[in-house]
């Protein structure tokens, strides 16, 4: 069924009506691509044993994946603003198949590390897909479309651990990457057939100008800077949990196997519901309010998480609250920043997501180091600190706007100090 009730067509694809089936395909492709960044987390010990890697070198697997992802966000995602997005998406997916094959067949630590770095670099096709979906969506329904597609992203992130743990127990850790390579190849062929073309603009920026313009957007747009700050902090909190939660679960009193630890991601999938709800709230102009409530919820989530060693039920409740809050902020952020300059959607989302990568890497490194030094309680304090800092930033932005006499309503800033008139969902009503 086509999204004909959402206010017309988007900025791209003249004559192309975005159907629910295509939105679902975007969501599946996003989830499959981003999952590759997280497959390794439950497998690190097994990988290290297989390739005789030291603990420090094994930890570099996660770090290099996120470094590659961060570079891809800055170097590759902006290309979507000046070239045919369909060609970029299909090409990156094809290269991703090759990178996954390298990881799945790696015989040395060097080959593994090179493969995971390339996998992270190419997995940023996820953000090109998000920007493409936003551009095809009619403005009145853009928040809902972004919410649905981002829901696919969070499901991919969370089920990555479930799938990798299960496949590793059944057929070894290499089967995870080889299976993903096969799925990615199928998605590349399907998207090649389904997505519309967009010829490159005759007056398109050159590559160097394109990268510089991304930095310029940050210099000029306070809303983008604020939303990037939220992104860094919420994903630092998110990564604090998910990069370290396997450690207490694999020790006394639980001693859970790969598949059981990976299944924890199934609980977090409930957070994907927040993506669609947050998208609808943004279409109603409630961006600021949604962000504030979600940041408060994120901070509160660490109370049950702190009880993980004594109760798996408390862990489950904390996971649901944390994932729900993170995705609500994330969808709100992307909807708000895309509306700033739809013609620069890839640069806005790519630049914004660099802070996702920084936050994720920071949370992972800090949490694993802190767990070794001080245990699970200290990890929870760290996560709560990231979350509370995000809430404090929101309060500070709200207070500055209140003092400036900007009290919300159509055309007022979305918690950032700049009037937005580019589309719905950009202000709090």
Buried (B, 14 or more C-beta within 10 A) or exposed (E): EEBEEBBEBBBBBEEBBBBEEBBEBBBBBBBBBBBBBBBBBBBBBBBBEBBEBEEEBBBBBBBBBBBBBBBBBBBBBBBBBBBBBBBBBBBBBBBBBBBBBBBBBBEEBEBBBBBBBBBBBBBBBBBBBBBBBBBBBBBBBBBBBBBBBBBBBBBBBBBBBBBBBBBBBEEBBBBBBBBBBEBBBEBBEBBBEBBBEBEEEEEEBEEEEBBEBBEEBBEEBBBBBBBBBBBBBBBBBBBBBBBBBBBBBBEEEBEBBBBBBBBBBBBBBBBBBBBBBBBBBBBBBBBBBBBBBBBBBBBBBBBBBBBBBEEBEBBBBBBBBBBBBBBBBBBBBBBBBBBBBBEBBBBBBBBBBBBBBBBBBBBBBBBBBBBEEEEBEBBBBBBBBBBBBBBEBBEEBBEBBEEEEBEBEEEBBBBBBBBBEBBBBBBBB
